[in-house]
Amino acid sequence: MIVGDLLELADLEIQLAWGTPELLGRPVTGVTSTDLQDPARYLQPGELVLTGLVWWQPGDAPAALRFATALRSAGVAALMAGEGTHGAVPAGLADACRTHGIPLLVVPAGTSFRAVTDRVYLRLWGGLRAGAQDTAAIPETARRELAALIGAGADPADVLATTDHGGPFTAAVAKGNVAGVQFHPEKSQAAGLALLANFLEWRP
């Protein structure tokens, strides 16, 4: 998935505020939502950053440049700013993103960040291929754990899900009232929250 793919998701009505064709071709590795003034230490290269602009106030002109500087230092793929808090994305933010070469996309007030996050991860998971180390939705640390946890001998009747990582292997199993997965459901992201919610509602 690349940044420009977001503009093709017509139902989300995401608009481009600033970005060159070259920058829109950047690969996307994940999504992080933040309203910290300096979120750099929590970001990973290639991520999309979603912000509701809570950190921005009309009287603080340098704030946009500080925020964009933090994003550039982290090597993010693009910034997605929501219109829900202020009704519009400030022009100063577009200028700051232009200064640092960060594509700026606008998320309308009627589009939830959850919807954006879900769609991004669906695209990333759909495009996951063995050997695509730089574009996969699974971080490299988790990928190594998955490779180490490739199991053998599971009863086919107990297998809930399989995946392919250089070859098919069991990703989730359940027997009776016990279930297990060969990955860590990340509760800070939509996919992990959905898995945990479904588990809590599970009635074996």
C-alpha positions in Angstrom: 0.0 0.0 0.0 1.2 3.5 -0.8 0.0 6.9 0.6 -1.9 7.7 -2.7 -4.1 4.7 -2.3 -6.0 6.5 0.5 -7.3 9.0 -2.0 -9.0 6.1 -3.9 -11.1 5.1 -0.9 -14.1 7.1 -2.1 -16.4 6.3 0.9 -13.9 7.8 3.3 -13.8 11.1 1.4 -10.1 11.7 2.2 -8.7 14.8 0.4 -5.2 15.8 -0.5 -4.1 19.1 1.1 -0.5 18.9 -0.1 1.7 16.3 -1.6 3.7 15.6 -4.7 3.2 12.5 -6.9 6.5 11.2 -5.7 5.6 11.6 -2.0 2.2 10.0 -2.6 4.1 6.9 -3.8 5.6 6.3 -0.4 4.9 2.8 1.0 2.8 2.6 4.2 3.8 0.3 7.0 1.1 1.1 9.6 -1.0 3.7 11.3 -0.7 5.6 14.6 -3.1 8.1 16.1 -1.7 10.9 18.3 -2.4 14.4 19.6 0.9 14.8 21.3 2.8 17.9 20.4 6.0 15.9 19.9 5.1 12.3 19.1 8.4 11.3 17.4 9.5 8.7 19.9 6.2 6.8 19.5 6.3 6.7 15.7 7.9 4.2 13.3 9.2 4.9 9.8 6.6 4.5 7.1 3.6 5.0 9.3 0.6 7.1 8.6 -0.1 9.6 11.4 -3.7 10.4 12.3 -4.2 13.5 14.4 -7.3 15.3 15.6 -5.3 18.6 15.9 -6.1 18.9 19.6 -2.5 20.0 20.1 -3.0 23.0 17.7 -4.4 26.4 18.8 -4.9 29.4 16.5 -2.6 31.6 18.7 0.3 29.2 18.5 1.7 29.7 15.0 4.9 27.7 15.5 3.0 24.6 16.7 2.4 23.2 13.2 6.1 23.5 12.3 7.1 21.8 15.6 4.7 18.9 14.9 5.8 18.5 11.3 9.5 18.5 12.5 8.7 15.7 14.9 7.1 13.7 12.1 10.0 14.2 9.7 12.5 13.1 12.3 10.5 9.8 12.7 10.4 9.2 8.9 6.6 8.9 8.7 4.9 8.3 5.3 2.2 11.0 5.7 0.1 13.0 8.0 -3.7 12.7 8.1 -5.4 15.5 9.9 -9.0 15.5 11.0 -11.4 18.4 10.6 -13.6 17.4 13.5 -11.9 19.6 16.2 -11.4 22.9 14.4 -13.7 22.5 11.4 -10.8 22.7 8.9 -7.1 21.9 8.7 -5.1 25.1 9.3 -3.1 26.5 6.4 0.0 26.7 8.6 0.0 22.9 8.9 0.1 22.5 5.1 2.9 25.0 4.9 4.8 23.1 7.6 4.3 19.8 5.8 5.5 21.3 2.6 8.6 22.6 4.4 9.4 19.0 5.6 8.2 17.1 2.6 5.4 15.3 4.4 2.2 14.6 2.4 -0.9 16.1 4.2 -4.3 14.4 3.8 -7.5 15.7 5.2 -10.0 13.5 7.0 -13.5 15.0 7.0 -15.4 15.3 10.2 -17.8 12.6 9.1 -15.1 10.0 8.7 -13.9 8.3 11.9 -10.3 7.5 12.5 -11.4 3.9 13.3 -12.7 3.6 9.8 -9.5 4.9 8.3 -7.3 2.6 10.5 -9.4 -0.4 9.7 -9.2 0.2 5.9 -5.5 0.7 6.0 -4.8 -2.5 7.9 -7.2 -4.4 5.7 -5.1 -3.2 2.7 -1.9 -4.0 4.4 -2.9 -7.5 5.4 -4.3 -8.1 2.0 -1.0 -7.2 0.5 1.1 -9.2 2.9 3.5 -11.5 1.0 6.4 -13.5 2.1 9.6 -11.6 1.7 7.9 -8.2 1.6 9.8 -7.0 4.7 9.3 -3.3 4.1 5.6 -3.2 3.3 4.0 -5.9 5.6 1.5 -5.0 8.3 3.3 -7.1 10.8 6.3 -5.4 12.5 9.7 -7.2 12.1 9.9 -8.1 15.8 6.5 -9.8 15.6 7.4 -11.4 12.3 10.4 -13.1 14.0 8.2 -14.3 16.8 5.8 -15.8 14.3 8.6 -17.6 12.5 9.8 -19.0 15.8 6.3 -20.1 16.8 5.5 -22.1 13.8 3.8 -25.1 15.3 3.4 -28.7 14.3 0.9 -31.5 15.2 -2.2 -29.4 15.7 -5.4 -31.4 15.1 -7.0 -30.0 11.9 -10.4 -29.8 13.7 -8.9 -27.4 16.2 -7.4 -25.0 13.7 -9.2 -21.7 13.5 -6.9 -19.8 11.2 -3.8 -20.4 9.0 -1.6 -18.0 7.3 1.4 -18.1 4.9 4.8 -16.9 5.8 7.2 -18.7 3.5 4.8 -21.6 3.8 1.5 -22.3 5.5 1.3 -22.6 9.2 -1.3 -22.5 12.0 -2.0 -19.0 13.3 -4.9 -19.7 15.7 -6.3 -22.8 17.5 -9.2 -23.5 19.8 -10.3 -26.6 21.7 -13.1 -26.5 24.2 -13.0 -23.2 26.0 -9.3 -22.6 25.3 -8.1 -20.6 22.4 -4.6 -19.5 21.4 -2.9 -17.4 18.7 0.7 -17.2 17.5 0.9 -13.4 17.7 0.3 -10.6 20.1 -3.1 -8.9 19.7 -2.0 -5.2 19.9 -4.7 -3.3 21.8 -3.4 0.0 20.6 -4.5 -0.7 17.0 -7.9 -1.5 15.5 -7.2 -5.1 14.4 -6.0 -6.1 17.9 -8.9 -4.4 19.6 -11.4 -6.2 17.3 -9.8 -9.6 18.0 -9.9 -9.0 21.8 -13.5 -7.8 21.6 -14.5 -10.9 19.6 -12.7 -13.1 22.1 -14.6 -11.6 25.1 -17.9 -12.3 23.2 -16.9 -15.8 22.3 -19.2 -18.5 23.7 -17.6 -21.9 23.0 
